Amino acid sequence: TVFGTAPVTFYAIYYQSEYYYTGTEQVFHTPVDGWYKVQLWGAKGGNDECGGGKGAYVSGEVHVSAGTKLYVYVGAPGANSTHGTGAGYNGGGNSGASSGGSSGSGGGATDIRTSSGNWTEGLSSRIAVAAGGGGGGMHSGGGYGGALVGGNSNRQSGGTQTKAGNRGGFGFGGSSQVDGGGGGGGWYGGGASSGGGLGDERNDVGGGGGSSYLSGFPGCEVSWTGYVFRNPQMIAGNQRMPAPDGGYETGHAGACRARIQLISID
């Protein structure tokens, strides 16, 4: 009370959840009806002689009702110089399985879904996806995790909003058949090599980057779940973006992250 005036109560509203890579789903329990800001960072592809592509960034604000569960899948970076292994969790593709060659595997995507399960389940319920980059090969680097379209390597294409690169699919990057980098995970995954011999410069190349997705972003279909983001932002892994711990970075190369923050209540 201030000299005869009625008491005034101020309420501080702040609720934020941070999610790091765990290799499994994580659950956000919505505390109140309101608008929540979502930020996602995709994973970098693994390195070989040439580097892997960096991950993308996606953010937006979405209205969620109290008691709703959202499922968060945080991707992992691709492994460096592997033989048919090391795919980044949540959609990265494996490097080539050549007995003598090695390449980088694809980086995984980071996403938010409305249904639970293994990362291979519920892909159609994703409402936001930050794409991973393709793994590097001997003769070229991996494509960056893209916005609407993933970055290309010199021979492998990135994912788009409707199609994956070579050997990839909806939600996963291609795994290289003989030698070369794996494709990055994403809405649709990036491509990877189909053949050729060890060290063949036509095939021992980087994988393509995955594509990102945000329900309501121009160029993306609106999710069947009905969630639509306002103030949507989608930044490819070859561009300047906010860094998870503050400041800015060009593409995301560190540990992946997801953030959900309450910004207003109904």
C-alpha positions in Angstrom: 0.0 0.0 0.0 1.3 3.5 -0.9 -0.2 6.2 1.4 -3.9 5.4 1.3 -4.1 3.8 -2.2 -5.4 0.3 -2.7 -2.8 -2.5 -2.7 -1.5 -3.4 -6.2 -0.2 -6.9 -7.0 2.2 -7.6 -9.8 2.6 -11.1 -11.2 5.8 -12.1 -12.9 5.2 -14.6 -15.7 8.2 -16.6 -16.9 8.3 -20.3 -17.9 11.0 -21.7 -20.1 12.1 -25.3 -20.8 15.5 -26.2 -22.4 16.0 -29.5 -24.1 19.3 -31.1 -25.0 20.2 -34.3 -26.8 19.2 -37.5 -25.0 18.6 -40.0 -27.8 14.9 -40.3 -26.9 11.7 -38.2 -26.9 11.3 -35.5 -24.2 7.9 -34.2 -23.1 6.8 -30.6 -22.6 3.8 -30.3 -20.3 2.0 -27.1 -21.1 1.4 -25.3 -17.7 -1.2 -22.7 -18.8 -3.2 -21.6 -21.8 -1.1 -19.1 -23.7 1.4 -18.3 -26.5 4.7 -20.1 -26.5 7.9 -19.2 -28.4 9.6 -22.2 -29.9 13.3 -22.2 -30.9 15.0 -25.2 -32.5 18.6 -25.9 -33.7 19.4 -28.7 -36.1 22.6 -30.8 -36.1 25.8 -30.5 -38.1 26.9 -33.3 -40.4 30.1 -35.2 -39.6 33.5 -34.3 -41.2 35.7 -36.2 -43.6 38.4 -34.7 -45.8 35.7 -32.0 -46.3 33.5 -30.7 -43.6 29.9 -31.5 -42.8 27.1 -29.0 -43.4 25.8 -27.0 -40.5 22.3 -27.2 -39.0 19.4 -24.9 -39.5 17.4 -22.7 -37.1 13.6 -22.4 -36.8 11.5 -20.3 -34.4 7.9 -19.1 -34.0 5.1 -18.5 -31.6 2.2 -21.0 -31.2 -0.9 -21.0 -29.0 -1.2 -24.1 -26.8 -3.8 -25.1 -24.2 -3.0 -26.0 -20.6 -2.4 -29.7 -20.1 -1.3 -30.4 -23.7 1.8 -32.5 -24.2 4.3 -31.7 -26.9 7.0 -34.2 -27.7 10.5 -32.8 -28.3 13.2 -34.7 -30.3 16.7 -33.1 -30.2 19.0 -34.2 -32.9 22.7 -35.3 -32.6 25.6 -34.3 -34.9 26.8 -36.8 -37.4 30.0 -38.7 -36.6 33.4 -37.9 -38.3 35.1 -40.3 -40.7 33.0 -43.4 -40.1 32.4 -46.6 -42.1 28.6 -47.0 -42.5 27.7 -45.9 -39.0 27.4 -42.7 -36.9 24.1 -41.4 -38.2 23.0 -38.4 -36.2 19.9 -39.2 -34.0 16.6 -38.1 -35.5 17.0 -38.7 -39.2 20.7 -38.4 -40.1 22.0 -40.8 -42.7 24.9 -43.2 -42.3 28.2 -42.7 -44.1 29.2 -45.1 -46.8 30.0 -48.7 -45.7 33.1 -49.1 -47.9 35.7 -51.4 -46.3 38.5 -48.9 -47.0 36.8 -45.5 -47.2 35.4 -43.3 -44.5 33.0 -40.3 -44.6 30.9 -38.1 -42.3 27.4 -39.2 -41.4 24.5 -36.9 -41.6 23.3 -34.7 -38.8 19.9 -35.2 -37.2 17.0 -32.8 -37.1 15.4 -31.2 -34.0 11.7 -31.2 -34.0 8.4 -30.9 -32.0 5.5 -33.3 -32.4 2.0 -33.8 -31.1 2.3 -37.6 -30.9 4.7 -39.9 -28.9 6.9 -42.8 -29.9 10.2 -43.8 -31.3 11.7 -41.0 -33.6 10.6 -43.0 -36.7 7.0 -42.8 -35.5 4.7 -39.8 -35.6 6.7 -38.0 -38.3 3.5 -36.7 -39.8 2.6 -35.0 -36.5 5.7 -32.7 -36.5 4.7 -29.0 -36.3 8.3 -27.6 -36.3 11.5 -29.0 -37.7 15.1 -27.6 -37.8 17.1 -29.5 -40.4 20.4 -31.2 -40.0 23.4 -30.9 -42.4 24.9 -33.6 -44.7 28.0 -35.4 -43.8 31.3 -34.5 -45.6 33.1 -36.7 -48.1 36.5 -36.8 -49.6 35.7 -34.7 -52.6 33.1 -32.2 -51.2 31.6 -31.0 -48.0 28.0 -31.8 -46.9 25.1 -29.5 -47.8 23.8 -27.3 -45.0 20.5 -27.9 -43.2 18.1 -25.8 -45.2 15.1 -23.6 -44.7 12.5 -24.6 -47.3 15.1 -26.5 -49.3 18.3 -28.2 -48.0 21.7 -27.3 -49.2 23.3 -29.4 -52.0 26.7 -30.9 -52.0 28.4 -30.9 -55.4 26.4 -34.0 -56.5 23.8 -34.8 -53.9 20.6 -32.6 -53.5 19.0 -31.4 -50.3 15.5 -32.2 -49.2 12.6 -30.0 -50.2 9.0 -29.5 -48.8 7.8 -32.4 -51.0 10.7 -34.6 -51.8 13.9 -36.1 -50.3 17.3 -36.3 -51.9 18.7 -39.6 -53.3 18.2 -42.6 -50.9 16.5 -40.3 -48.3 12.8 -40.0 -47.3 10.2 -38.2 -45.2 12.1 -37.4 -42.0 15.4 -39.1 -42.8 18.5 -38.5 -44.9 20.0 -41.0 -47.3 22.7 -43.5 -46.2 25.5 -43.7 -48.7 25.6 -47.0 -50.5 29.4 -47.4 -51.0 31.3 -44.3 -50.1 30.4 -40.7 -49.2 28.6 -38.7 -46.6 25.2 -39.3 -45.2 22.2 -37.0 -45.8 21.0 -34.7 -43.2 17.7 -35.3 -41.4 14.7 -32.9 -41.7 11.2 -32.6 -42.9 12.5 -34.4 -46.0 16.1 -35.7 -45.8 19.1 -34.9 -47.9 20.6 -37.2 -50.5 23.6 -39.6 -50.4 25.6 -41.5 -53.0 24.3 -44.7 -54.7 27.4 -46.3 -56.0 30.9 -46.0 -57.4 34.2 -47.4 -56.1 36.3 -46.4 -53.2 37.6 -42.9 -53.7 35.6 -42.4 -56.8 35.2 -38.6 -57.0 31.8 -39.0 -58.6 30.5 -40.6 -55.5 32.7 -40.0 -52.5 31.1 -36.6 -51.9 29.1 -34.9 -49.1 25.5 -35.7 -48.5 22.7 -33.2 -49.0 21.2 -31.2 -46.2 17.6 -31.8 -44.9 14.8 -29.3 -45.3 13.2 -27.5 -42.3 9.4 -27.1 -41.6 7.2 -24.8 -39.6 3.4 -25.0 -39.8 2.2 -21.7 -41.2 5.5 -20.6 -42.7 5.1 -19.4 -46.3 5.8 -22.4 -48.5 5.0 -25.0 -45.8 1.7 -26.8 -45.7 -0.3 -26.3 -42.5 0.0 -29.2 -40.2 -3.1 -31.4 -39.9 -2.9 -30.9 -36.1 -4.2 -27.4 -36.6 -1.2 -25.6 -35.0 -0.1 -22.6 -36.9 2.9 -20.4 -35.8 2.9 -16.6 -35.9 6.0 -14.6 -36.4 7.6 -17.6 -38.1 11.4 -17.6 -38.8 13.4 -20.2 -40.7 17.2 -19.7 -41.2 19.4 -22.1 -43.3 22.7 -23.4 -41.9 24.8 -21.2 -44.2 23.3 -18.0 -42.8 23.6 -15.9 -39.6 21.3 -17.1 -36.8 20.8 -16.7 -33.1 23.0 -19.0 -31.0 21.5 -21.1 -28.2 23.6 -19.5 -25.5 23.3 -15.9 -26.8 24.8 -13.9 -29.6 24.9 -15.1 -33.2 26.5 -17.8 -35.3 26.7 -18.7 -39.0 24.9 -22.1 -39.1 24.7 -24.3 -36.0 27.6 -26.6 -35.2 27.5 -27.3 -31.5 25.3 -29.5 -29.4 21.7 -29.3 -30.5 19.0 -27.6 -28.5 15.3 -27.0 -28.3 13.6 -24.2 -26.3 10.0 -23.6 -25.4 9.2 -20.3 -23.6 5.9 -18.9 -22.3 5.5 -15.4 -23.7 1.9 -14.5 -22.8 -1.1 -16.1 -21.1 -4.8 -16.0 -22.0 
